[in-house]
Amino acid sequence: MPPGLRTVAGYTWRLVLLGVAAFLLVLVLTRLELPVVAVFLALVITSVLRPAVDLLDRLVPRSLAVLLAFLASIALVGGILAFVGTTVADEWTGLGSELHGGLGRLDRWLTRAPFHLHAGTVTDFRAKLGEFVAAHRSTLISTAISGAGRAVEVVTAVALAVFCSVFFLHSGDRMWSWAEHQLPAGARPVWDRAGRAAWQTFAGYTRGVLIVASTNAVLVGIALALLGVPLVLPLVVLEFVAALVPLIGSPIALAIASLVALAARGPVVALLVLGLIVVIGQIEGHLLHPLVLGWSVRLHPVVVALSVTGGAVLGGVLGAVVAVPVVSVAWAVTGELRDHGTGARPRSRPPSTGRAAP
């Protein structure tokens, strides 16, 4: 057998073995979706709250620092949601007539060039939509019931994530030290380097993407307010949540905002909102990501796009959300282990209390 063919065969069976192992791992994680999602959320919460907990730990006991950080975060999130709900309730009365008038303007606009549709197109569409809902009412009800069951799973995952994050924040260093001591002594330095690199990258990505999403939401909110688009606060919250998915999240949120602008303010304002997709995309891709995420996540935009697409195909919305951090962590660990002989010391550590392990 030629040496080249022997080499190719050796790489081939190893790659096949790795592919099978990866497939089995994905299959197991899919079966254990609830605890896996809970642990992922717990790591996100830990990475966000850990700087505040470490700061408070200098003034008060660690347990009290964790409690204060959680209370402050709950108050912040609850206050934002309550403010958004109050604003929507205040605008709801006038919003119905405003949208009704906007649909009338849209109907008249579609009858002109270049569309030349017959009058009443939007009204006919609304009537057909009502007929569809009436004809498929039982299916929609069953879908809503299944969605309610899914909501229970989400609440369970969030509760489990909060429970785990409390211990990660309070005694993460001892948990990591215990896990290391279950390994052979010769393997501990390698796993320690890998764990530190993984945590540094994951924490940096999580904090960075939250900063980017917040900046996008503020910019979109200012633009929508200047354009007079209704439901600014709910659309800002939608933009923040959607921006957590790189590349595709923000355009989807802005497309929904453009539909609201089309119904309430007409086609000109809707086109201006669509123009925000290009503006926000340029700011995010050429300014925010290099400044905020460049030091912790060094992935080419093509790799990010392929990761998000692959994650969405494999795991839907959840897969799209976790794809980039997973790929970033894997790449950081690979680079750290590859450069083991450089003598570089890690700059961060896995979730810890900031104190030496006992």
C-alpha positions as CSV (number, residue, x, y, z in Angstrom):
1,M,0.0,0.0,0.0
2,P,1.4,3.4,-0.9
3,P,2.5,5.5,2.1
4,G,0.2,8.4,1.0
5,L,-2.9,6.2,0.9
6,R,-2.0,4.7,4.3
7,T,-1.7,8.2,5.8
8,V,-5.1,9.2,4.3
9,A,-6.7,6.0,5.6
10,G,-5.3,6.6,9.1
11,Y,-6.7,10.2,9.2
12,T,-10.0,9.0,7.7
13,W,-10.9,6.4,10.3
14,R,-9.9,8.8,13.1
15,L,-12.1,11.5,11.6
16,V,-15.0,9.0,11.3
17,L,-14.5,8.0,14.9
18,L,-14.5,11.6,16.0
19,G,-17.7,12.3,14.0
20,V,-19.5,9.3,15.6
21,A,-18.4,10.5,19.0
22,A,-19.7,14.0,18.2
23,F,-23.0,12.6,17.0
24,L,-23.5,10.5,20.1
25,L,-22.6,13.5,22.3
26,V,-25.2,15.7,20.5
27,L,-27.8,12.9,20.8
28,V,-27.2,12.6,24.6
29,L,-27.3,16.4,25.0
30,T,-30.6,16.5,23.1
31,R,-32.1,13.9,25.4
32,L,-30.9,15.9,28.4
33,E,-32.0,19.2,27.0
34,L,-33.5,20.6,30.3
35,P,-30.5,20.1,32.6
36,V,-28.1,21.1,29.8
37,V,-29.9,24.4,29.2
38,A,-30.1,25.0,32.9
39,V,-26.4,24.6,33.3
40,F,-25.7,26.8,30.3
41,L,-28.0,29.5,31.8
42,A,-26.3,29.1,35.2
43,L,-22.9,29.7,33.6
44,V,-24.3,32.8,31.9
45,I,-25.7,34.2,35.2
46,T,-22.4,33.4,36.9
47,S,-20.3,35.2,34.3
48,V,-22.5,38.3,34.5
49,L,-22.8,38.5,38.3
50,R,-19.3,37.3,39.3
51,P,-17.6,40.8,39.0
52,A,-20.2,42.3,41.2
53,V,-20.0,39.4,43.7
54,D,-16.2,39.6,43.8
55,L,-16.5,43.4,44.5
56,L,-19.0,43.0,47.2
57,D,-17.0,40.1,48.7
58,R,-14.4,42.7,49.8
59,L,-17.0,44.4,52.0
60,V,-19.3,41.6,53.2
61,P,-19.3,37.8,53.6
62,R,-19.5,35.8,50.3
63,S,-23.0,34.5,51.0
64,L,-24.3,38.0,51.6
65,A,-22.5,39.2,48.5
66,V,-24.2,36.6,46.3
67,L,-27.6,37.4,47.9
68,L,-27.2,41.1,47.2
69,A,-26.2,40.6,43.6
70,F,-29.2,38.4,42.9
71,L,-31.6,40.8,44.6
72,A,-30.2,43.7,42.6
73,S,-30.4,41.8,39.3
74,I,-34.0,40.6,40.0
75,A,-35.0,44.2,40.9
76,L,-33.4,45.5,37.7
77,V,-35.1,42.9,35.4
78,G,-38.4,43.1,37.2
79,G,-38.4,46.9,37.0
80,I,-37.7,46.9,33.3
81,L,-40.5,44.4,32.6
82,A,-42.9,46.3,34.8
83,F,-42.1,49.6,33.1
84,V,-42.5,48.0,29.6
85,G,-45.9,46.5,30.6
86,T,-47.1,49.8,32.0
87,T,-46.1,51.7,28.9
88,V,-47.8,49.2,26.6
89,A,-51.0,49.3,28.7
90,D,-51.0,53.1,28.5
91,E,-50.5,53.1,24.7
92,W,-52.9,50.3,24.0
93,T,-56.1,52.4,23.7
94,G,-54.8,54.8,21.2
95,L,-52.7,52.1,19.4
96,G,-55.8,50.3,18.1
97,S,-57.2,53.3,16.2
98,E,-53.7,54.3,15.1
99,L,-53.0,50.8,13.6
100,H,-56.5,50.8,12.0
101,G,-55.8,54.1,10.3
102,G,-52.4,52.9,9.2
103,L,-53.9,49.8,7.6
104,G,-56.2,52.1,5.7
105,R,-53.3,54.2,4.5
106,L,-51.4,51.0,3.5
107,D,-54.4,49.8,1.5
108,R,-54.5,53.1,-0.4
109,W,-50.8,53.0,-1.0
110,L,-50.9,49.5,-2.5
111,T,-53.5,50.7,-5.1
112,R,-51.0,53.1,-6.6
113,A,-47.9,52.6,-8.7
114,P,-45.9,50.4,-8.8
115,F,-48.2,47.8,-7.2
116,H,-51.6,48.7,-8.7
117,L,-53.5,46.2,-6.4
118,H,-57.2,46.3,-6.2
119,A,-58.7,48.4,-3.4
120,G,-59.4,46.5,-0.1
121,T,-56.4,44.2,-0.4
122,V,-55.4,44.6,3.3
123,T,-59.0,44.3,4.4
124,D,-59.5,41.1,2.4
125,F,-56.3,39.7,3.9
126,R,-57.5,40.4,7.4
127,A,-60.8,38.7,6.6
128,K,-59.1,35.6,5.2
129,L,-56.8,35.6,8.3
130,G,-59.9,35.6,10.5
131,E,-61.5,32.8,8.5
132,F,-58.2,30.8,8.8
133,V,-58.2,31.2,12.6
134,A,-61.8,30.2,12.8
135,A,-61.3,27.1,10.6
136,H,-58.2,25.9,12.5
137,R,-59.3,26.9,16.0
138,S,-58.8,23.5,17.5
139,T,-55.3,23.1,16.1
140,L,-54.4,26.6,17.4
141,I,-55.8,25.7,20.9
142,S,-53.8,22.4,21.0
143,T,-50.7,24.3,19.9
144,A,-51.3,26.8,22.7
145,I,-51.7,24.0,25.3
146,S,-48.4,22.4,24.2
147,G,-46.8,25.9,24.4
148,A,-48.0,26.2,27.9
149,G,-46.3,22.9,28.7
150,R,-43.2,24.2,27.1
151,A,-43.5,27.3,29.3
152,V,-43.4,25.1,32.4
153,E,-40.2,23.5,31.2
154,V,-38.7,27.0,30.7
155,V,-39.6,28.0,34.2
156,T,-38.1,24.8,35.6
157,A,-34.9,25.4,33.6
158,V,-34.6,29.0,34.9
159,A,-35.2,27.9,38.5
160,L,-32.6,25.1,38.2
161,A,-30.2,27.6,36.6
162,V,-30.6,30.1,39.4
163,F,-30.1,27.3,42.0
164,C,-26.8,26.1,40.2
165,S,-25.5,29.7,39.7
166,V,-25.8,30.4,43.5
167,F,-23.3,27.6,44.2
168,F,-21.1,28.5,41.2
169,L,-20.8,32.1,42.6
170,H,-20.4,31.0,46.2
171,S,-18.0,28.1,45.9
172,G,-17.0,27.7,42.3
173,D,-13.3,27.4,43.1
174,R,-13.9,24.5,45.5
175,M,-16.1,22.7,43.0
176,W,-13.4,23.2,40.3
177,S,-10.6,22.0,42.7
178,W,-12.7,18.9,43.6
179,A,-13.2,18.1,39.9
180,E,-9.5,18.4,39.2
181,H,-8.6,16.1,42.0
182,Q,-10.7,13.3,40.5
183,L,-8.3,13.2,37.5
184,P,-4.8,11.5,37.5
185,A,-2.1,13.8,38.8
186,G,-0.4,14.0,35.4
187,A,-3.5,15.2,33.7
188,R,-4.4,17.9,36.1
189,P,-2.2,20.7,34.7
190,V,-3.6,20.2,31.2
191,W,-7.2,20.2,32.4
192,D,-6.5,23.2,34.5
193,R,-5.2,25.2,31.5
194,A,-8.1,24.1,29.4
195,G,-10.7,25.0,32.0
196,R,-9.2,28.4,32.6
197,A,-9.1,29.2,28.9
198,A,-12.7,28.0,28.4
199,W,-14.0,30.1,31.3
200,Q,-12.1,33.2,30.2
201,T,-13.5,32.9,26.7
202,F,-17.1,32.1,27.8
203,A,-17.2,34.8,30.4
204,G,-15.7,37.4,28.0
205,Y,-18.2,36.4,25.2
206,T,-21.2,36.5,27.5
207,R,-20.4,39.9,29.0
208,G,-19.4,41.3,25.6
209,V,-22.5,40.1,23.8
210,L,-24.7,41.6,26.5
211,I,-22.9,45.0,26.0
212,V,-23.4,44.8,22.3
213,A,-27.0,43.8,22.6
214,S,-27.6,46.7,25.0
215,T,-25.9,49.2,22.7
216,N,-28.0,48.0,19.8
217,A,-31.2,48.3,21.8
218,V,-30.4,51.8,22.9
219,L,-29.5,52.9,19.3
220,V,-32.7,51.3,17.9
221,G,-34.8,52.8,20.7
222,I,-33.5,56.3,19.9
223,A,-34.1,55.9,16.2
224,L,-37.6,54.5,16.6
225,A,-38.5,57.3,19.1
226,L,-37.3,60.0,16.6
227,L,-39.3,58.3,13.8
228,G,-42.5,58.3,16.0
229,V,-42.9,54.5,15.8
230,P,-45.3,53.2,18.5
231,L,-44.4,50.4,21.0
232,V,-40.8,51.6,21.3
233,L,-40.0,49.9,24.6
234,P,-41.3,46.5,23.6
235,L,-39.4,46.7,20.3
236,V,-36.3,47.8,22.2
237,V,-36.6,44.7,24.5
238,L,-37.1,42.5,21.4
239,E,-34.0,44.0,19.8
240,F,-32.0,43.3,22.9
241,V,-33.1,39.7,23.1
242,A,-32.7,39.1,19.3
243,A,-29.2,40.7,19.3
244,L,-28.0,37.8,21.5
245,V,-27.9,35.8,18.3
246,P,-25.1,37.2,16.2
247,L,-25.6,38.4,12.7
248,I,-29.3,37.3,12.2
249,G,-31.0,38.3,15.5
250,S,-30.9,42.1,15.1
251,P,-32.2,42.1,11.4
252,I,-35.1,39.9,12.4
253,A,-36.1,42.3,15.3
254,L,-35.8,45.3,13.0
255,A,-37.9,43.7,10.3
256,I,-40.7,43.2,12.9
257,A,-40.2,46.9,13.9
258,S,-40.6,47.9,10.3
259,L,-43.9,46.0,10.0
260,V,-45.1,48.0,13.0
261,A,-43.9,51.2,11.4
262,L,-45.6,50.3,8.1
263,A,-48.9,49.8,9.8
264,A,-48.7,52.9,12.1
265,R,-46.6,55.4,10.1
266,G,-46.7,54.3,6.5
267,P,-44.1,53.0,4.0
268,V,-41.6,55.9,4.2
269,V,-41.0,55.4,7.9
270,A,-41.0,51.6,7.4
271,L,-38.2,51.9,4.8
272,L,-36.2,54.1,7.2
273,V,-36.6,51.4,9.8
274,L,-35.4,48.8,7.3
275,G,-32.4,51.1,6.7
276,L,-31.5,50.7,10.3
277,I,-30.7,47.1,9.6
278,V,-27.7,48.2,7.5
279,V,-26.6,50.9,9.9
280,I,-26.8,48.8,13.0
281,G,-25.1,45.9,11.2
282,Q,-22.2,48.1,10.2
283,I,-21.9,49.5,13.8
284,E,-22.1,46.1,15.3
285,G,-19.7,44.4,12.9
286,H,-17.0,47.1,12.5
287,L,-17.1,48.9,15.8
288,L,-18.8,47.0,18.7
289,H,-17.6,43.5,18.0
290,P,-13.9,44.4,17.5
291,L,-13.9,46.7,20.5
292,V,-16.0,44.6,23.0
293,L,-15.4,41.0,21.9
294,G,-12.1,41.2,20.0
295,W,-10.0,40.4,23.1
296,S,-12.0,37.3,24.2
297,V,-13.5,35.9,21.0
298,R,-11.3,35.8,17.8
299,L,-13.5,34.1,15.2
300,H,-13.8,35.2,11.6
301,P,-17.3,36.4,10.6
302,V,-17.6,33.5,8.2
303,V,-17.0,31.1,11.1
304,V,-19.7,32.9,13.2
305,A,-22.2,32.8,10.3
306,L,-21.6,29.0,9.7
307,S,-21.8,28.4,13.5
308,V,-25.1,30.2,13.9
309,T,-26.5,28.4,10.8
310,G,-25.3,25.0,11.9
311,G,-26.6,25.6,15.4
312,A,-30.0,26.6,14.1
313,V,-30.2,23.5,11.9
314,L,-29.3,21.2,14.8
315,G,-31.1,22.9,17.7
316,G,-33.4,25.6,16.4
317,V,-33.3,28.9,18.2
318,L,-31.5,27.4,21.2
319,G,-28.8,26.0,18.9
320,A,-28.3,29.4,17.2
321,V,-27.9,31.0,20.6
322,V,-25.3,28.6,22.0
323,A,-23.4,27.9,18.8
324,V,-21.0,30.8,18.8
325,P,-20.0,30.5,22.5
326,V,-19.5,26.7,22.1
327,V,-17.3,27.2,19.0
328,S,-15.4,30.0,20.7
329,V,-14.7,27.9,23.8
330,A,-13.6,24.9,21.8
331,W,-11.2,27.1,19.7
332,A,-9.8,28.8,22.8
333,V,-9.2,25.4,24.5
334,T,-7.5,24.1,21.4
335,G,-5.3,27.1,21.1
336,E,-4.3,27.0,24.8
337,L,-3.4,23.3,24.6
338,R,-1.5,23.8,21.3
339,D,0.6,26.6,22.8
340,H,1.3,24.7,26.0
341,G,5.0,25.0,25.6
342,T,5.0,28.8,25.3
343,G,5.1,29.3,29.0
344,A,2.1,31.7,28.9
345,R,0.1,31.7,32.1
346,P,-3.7,31.9,32.1
347,R,-5.2,35.3,32.8
348,S,-8.5,34.0,34.3
349,R,-10.0,31.1,36.0
350,P,-13.3,29.1,36.1
351,P,-16.1,30.4,38.3
352,S,-14.7,31.0,41.7
353,T,-15.1,32.9,44.9
354,G,-12.0,34.9,44.4
355,R,-10.4,33.2,47.5
356,A,-7.9,30.3,47.7
357,A,-9.4,26.9,47.7
358,P,-9.2,25.1,51.1
